Amino acid sequence: MSRVIVMNHVTLDGVMQAPGRSDEDTRDGFTHGGWASRSRGSDDGIGNAMGERMAAGGGLAGWLFGRRTYEDLLGYWNQQPDSRFGPALNGSAKYVASMTLTDPLPWPNSTLLHGDIADAVSDVKARVDGVLAIMGSGELIASLIAADLIDEYLLMIHPLVLGTGRRLFPPGAAMSLRLINSTVTGSGVMIVRYERLRG
């Protein structure tokens, strides 16, 4: 059995849209793209925290992606010749939620999830051991929150308030969380790990 863990950058007001690049996601006229890259400087604590969490959870079982994040993330990193992320992403299992993509998917080790997304993710959770990590993928996260399938949140909370943009937690989301640990990087980014409390 695996654990589904959201690993996302967010602002203090909960915005998760387009943290990496100015052109990453301009939906709804969003003009603040690249905010995480600008605010964290050269921090390497963020990557270390993600790697440590995956190792502590039995290793990476795979990634869960929505269609937009899947195409953008892999398309971008595979075009960066010196990137360590492209080969790492290509070598990992990827489970993709999409109603528009068709088999075969273009990137190695990719599986298109069919039917009801909650049922499909529940099936993957039952079949694999380790961490099923989600980056980006706001619409997928909203679906999994509604089905109560997310076990943990590893959040990189940046000392920014944008006032606009798509947020991690959709309207109406309600849950109890327990803080597992937290640390603050040199640039003021708070790395927090929350576990979903049930029952």
C-alpha positions as CSV (number, residue, x, y, z in Angstrom):
1,M,0.0,0.0,0.0
2,S,1.4,3.4,-0.9
3,R,0.8,6.9,0.5
4,V,-0.3,9.8,-1.7
5,I,1.7,12.9,-0.8
6,V,1.2,16.3,-2.3
7,M,4.6,18.1,-2.7
8,N,3.9,21.7,-3.7
9,H,5.1,25.2,-3.4
10,V,2.4,27.6,-2.1
11,T,2.2,31.2,-1.0
12,L,1.0,32.3,2.4
13,D,-2.5,32.9,0.8
14,G,-2.5,29.4,-0.6
15,V,-1.7,30.1,-4.3
16,M,0.0,27.2,-6.1
17,Q,-0.4,28.4,-9.7
18,A,2.8,28.7,-11.8
19,P,5.5,28.7,-9.2
20,G,8.3,27.8,-11.6
21,R,8.2,30.0,-14.7
22,S,6.5,33.1,-16.0
23,D,4.8,31.2,-18.8
24,E,4.0,28.0,-16.8
25,D,0.3,28.7,-16.3
26,T,-1.3,32.0,-17.3
27,R,-4.9,30.8,-17.0
28,D,-7.4,33.4,-15.7
29,G,-4.8,36.2,-16.6
30,F,-2.3,35.1,-14.0
31,T,0.7,37.3,-14.2
32,H,2.8,36.2,-11.3
33,G,4.3,33.1,-12.8
34,G,7.8,32.1,-11.5
35,W,7.1,33.4,-8.0
36,A,8.7,30.5,-6.2
37,S,12.0,30.7,-8.2
38,R,12.3,34.4,-7.4
39,S,11.5,34.1,-3.7
40,R,13.7,31.1,-2.7
41,G,17.0,32.1,-4.2
42,S,19.5,29.3,-4.2
43,D,17.9,27.2,-1.4
44,D,18.7,23.5,-1.7
45,G,16.8,22.6,1.5
46,I,13.6,22.2,-0.6
47,G,14.9,19.4,-2.8
48,N,16.6,17.7,0.2
49,A,13.3,17.7,2.1
50,M,11.4,16.1,-0.9
51,G,14.1,13.5,-1.3
52,E,14.2,12.7,2.4
53,R,10.5,12.2,2.6
54,M,10.4,9.9,-0.3
55,A,13.2,7.8,1.1
56,A,11.5,7.6,4.5
57,G,8.3,6.4,2.9
58,G,9.9,3.4,1.3
59,G,11.1,5.2,-1.8
60,L,9.3,6.7,-4.8
61,A,6.6,4.4,-6.1
62,G,5.6,6.9,-8.8
63,W,4.2,10.2,-9.6
64,L,0.5,11.2,-10.0
65,F,0.0,14.0,-12.5
66,G,-2.9,15.8,-14.1
67,R,-2.7,16.3,-17.9
68,R,-1.5,19.9,-17.8
69,T,1.3,19.3,-15.3
70,Y,2.4,16.0,-17.0
71,E,2.8,17.7,-20.4
72,D,4.4,20.9,-19.0
73,L,6.8,19.4,-16.5
74,L,8.2,16.6,-18.7
75,G,8.2,18.8,-21.8
76,Y,10.2,21.5,-20.0
77,W,12.7,19.4,-18.2
78,N,13.4,17.1,-21.1
79,Q,14.5,20.2,-23.1
80,Q,17.1,21.2,-20.5
81,P,20.4,19.4,-21.5
82,D,22.0,19.8,-18.0
83,S,18.9,18.9,-16.0
84,R,19.0,16.1,-13.5
85,F,15.2,16.1,-13.4
86,G,14.5,15.0,-16.9
87,P,16.2,11.6,-16.6
88,A,14.8,11.1,-13.1
89,L,11.3,11.8,-14.3
90,N,11.6,9.7,-17.3
91,G,12.8,6.7,-15.2
92,S,10.0,6.9,-12.7
93,A,6.5,5.5,-13.0
94,K,4.0,8.2,-13.9
95,Y,0.2,7.8,-13.5
96,V,-1.7,10.4,-15.5
97,A,-5.3,11.6,-15.0
98,S,-6.7,12.9,-18.2
99,M,-9.9,12.8,-20.2
100,T,-8.2,14.1,-23.4
101,L,-5.0,12.1,-23.7
102,T,-4.9,8.7,-25.3
103,D,-2.6,5.7,-25.2
104,P,0.2,5.4,-25.8
105,L,1.5,8.3,-23.7
106,P,4.6,10.1,-25.0
107,W,6.9,9.8,-22.0
108,P,8.6,6.5,-20.8
109,N,6.9,4.7,-17.9
110,S,3.6,6.5,-18.2
111,T,0.2,5.0,-17.5
112,L,-3.0,6.7,-18.4
113,L,-5.6,6.3,-15.6
114,H,-9.0,5.3,-17.0
115,G,-12.5,5.7,-15.6
116,D,-13.3,7.3,-12.3
117,I,-10.2,9.0,-11.0
118,A,-10.8,8.2,-7.4
119,D,-11.2,4.5,-8.2
120,A,-8.2,4.5,-10.4
121,V,-5.9,6.1,-7.8
122,S,-7.3,3.8,-5.1
123,D,-6.3,0.9,-7.3
124,V,-2.8,2.2,-7.8
125,K,-2.4,2.9,-4.0
126,A,-3.4,-0.7,-3.3
127,R,-1.0,-2.2,-5.9
128,V,2.3,-0.3,-5.2
129,D,4.4,0.3,-2.1
130,G,6.2,3.6,-1.3
131,V,5.3,7.2,-2.0
132,L,2.9,8.3,-4.8
133,A,4.0,12.0,-5.1
134,I,1.9,14.8,-6.7
135,M,3.5,18.0,-7.9
136,G,1.3,20.7,-9.4
137,S,-1.9,19.1,-10.7
138,G,-4.4,21.3,-8.9
139,E,-7.5,19.8,-10.5
140,L,-6.3,16.3,-9.7
141,I,-5.6,17.3,-6.1
142,A,-9.1,18.7,-5.8
143,S,-10.6,15.4,-7.0
144,L,-8.4,13.4,-4.5
145,I,-9.3,15.8,-1.6
146,A,-13.0,15.2,-2.4
147,A,-12.4,11.4,-2.3
148,D,-10.2,11.7,0.8
149,L,-7.3,9.9,-0.9
150,I,-4.4,12.3,0.1
151,D,-2.4,11.1,3.1
152,E,0.2,13.8,3.5
153,Y,1.1,17.4,2.4
154,L,4.7,18.4,2.1
155,L,4.4,22.1,1.5
156,M,7.0,24.7,0.7
157,I,5.3,27.9,2.0
158,H,6.9,31.0,0.6
159,P,6.8,34.4,2.4
160,L,4.6,35.9,-0.3
161,V,1.0,37.0,-0.6
162,L,-0.2,37.2,-4.3
163,G,-3.9,37.9,-3.7
164,T,-4.8,36.1,-7.0
165,G,-4.2,32.7,-8.5
166,R,-5.4,29.1,-8.3
167,R,-5.1,27.8,-4.7
168,L,-4.1,24.4,-3.3
169,F,-7.3,23.8,-1.3
170,P,-10.5,24.2,-3.3
171,P,-13.5,26.1,-1.9
172,G,-15.4,23.8,0.5
173,A,-12.4,21.6,1.3
174,A,-12.4,20.6,5.0
175,M,-10.1,18.3,6.9
176,S,-8.0,17.9,10.0
177,L,-4.2,17.8,9.7
178,R,-1.4,17.0,12.1
179,L,2.0,18.7,11.8
180,I,4.7,16.2,11.6
181,N,7.7,18.5,11.3
182,S,8.7,21.9,10.0
183,T,11.9,23.8,9.1
184,V,12.7,27.2,7.7
185,T,15.2,27.7,4.9
186,G,17.7,30.5,4.7
187,S,15.4,32.4,2.3
188,G,12.5,32.2,4.7
189,V,10.6,29.4,3.0
190,M,8.9,27.2,5.6
191,I,8.9,23.5,4.7
192,V,6.1,21.8,6.6
193,R,4.8,18.2,6.6
194,Y,1.2,17.6,7.5
195,E,-0.5,14.2,7.9
196,R,-4.2,13.8,7.2
197,L,-6.1,12.8,10.3
198,R,-9.0,10.5,9.8
199,G,-11.6,9.1,12.2
